[in-house]
Amino acid sequence: MRRVKPKRTYPSIFNAPYGKRISAYLIDIVIVFVIGLLAFISIDGIYSHSRAGKKANEDLFTLRKDSGLFFLDYDTKQTTYLHYDINEPNNETIYLSRLEHFYTVENSGFIYEQSAYYIADVSFDYYQMVLKMGEESSLFTFSDDGAGNISYRYREDLSNSEKDAAWRGVYQVALLDLQKNPTYIKAEKVLKDFVVINLALSSFIGTIVPWLLIPLFVGHGRSVGKFMTGLAVVNKEGYQVTKGQVIIRFLVFGVIETALNFHLFFIPLFLTSGILTITHNNRAFHDLVSKTYVVNAQTSRIFKNKDDEEVFFTSDEEAQKANKTFFTEARLPSSLPLR
């Protein structure tokens, strides 16, 4: 076990093994994810049952219902896309009738002027513009009953995969046309904004509990990962870390080195890992800023200050056994040299 520097009168502090630091970090990441996920689910449940949440879901559900482009669950107010293979029994009839409903029924959410089919000074025609009736490229066959009623279906010479791909193409265009409707955009934005807010809140809760509250109130800067791997945090002189240093450490680590990873392509993580490997006492960037470093709690004795340490090491064995002024996971009194 390598003793830390600077020089100390007594060998009471020992560096944390690099492997244990990595293990502690991975454990904490899992805990952050689990707490964040639970927070997200809880906040989503609260919002969904609130008056504002119910109205937002109801508004979007109504717009999707009127469009005909979704399957509906009236009990849960949930919608699903028309995602089954169109070659399955009756799907072709069901899907094409829903597509026609969207493009031909009033108040379905389709706005011709904002659609992919819009041509200035030309009226919308579902059969010609969407189904390409009269064009060689059309994938449909048409029949007229003589009374002006046109029926159609996909060409028989299309393979199942070609037919399904053709359907998905026109269906995706229809969904995009619905999403261009200003009323739909407004209704969807309310829920999208909530998701963004929920992600921010759940991320905050997910990180602040394991990386700030637990180290702050349990003591010695110990997260769950550090506790499980037998590590602790001390100040740069090797004595007990202060609450202020724990807070600074969290802010630098949680905000700069972790949160910014997702915006800076994990560059902060690589930088702090490099700093950790080359710095004195294996100090990461957050250690340098907060003036702390991580030690092995299983072999170290962490005193509050130099005076308490002096009292301990200059006392006899019985007094050392009774001494409660330091923190350690080491077995006493023979696990560490006294001098």
Secondary structure, 3 states (H helix, E strand, C coil): CCECCCCCCCCCCEECCHHHHHHHHHHHHHHHHHHHHHHHHHHHHHHHCCHHHHHHHHHHHHHHHHHCCEEEECCCCEEEECCCCCCCCCHHHHHHHHHHHHHHCCCCCCCHHHCCCCCCCCCCCHHHHHCCCCCCCCCEEEEECCCCCEEEEECCCCCHHHHHHHHHHHHHHHHHHHHCCHHHHHHHHHHHHHHHHHHHHHHHHHHHHHHHHHHHHHCCCCCHHHHHHCEEEEECCCCECCHHHHHHHHHHHHHHHHHHHHCCCCHHHHHHHHHHHHCCCCCCHHHHHHCEEEEECCCCCEECCHHHHHHHHCCCHHHHHHCCCEECCCCCCCCCCCC
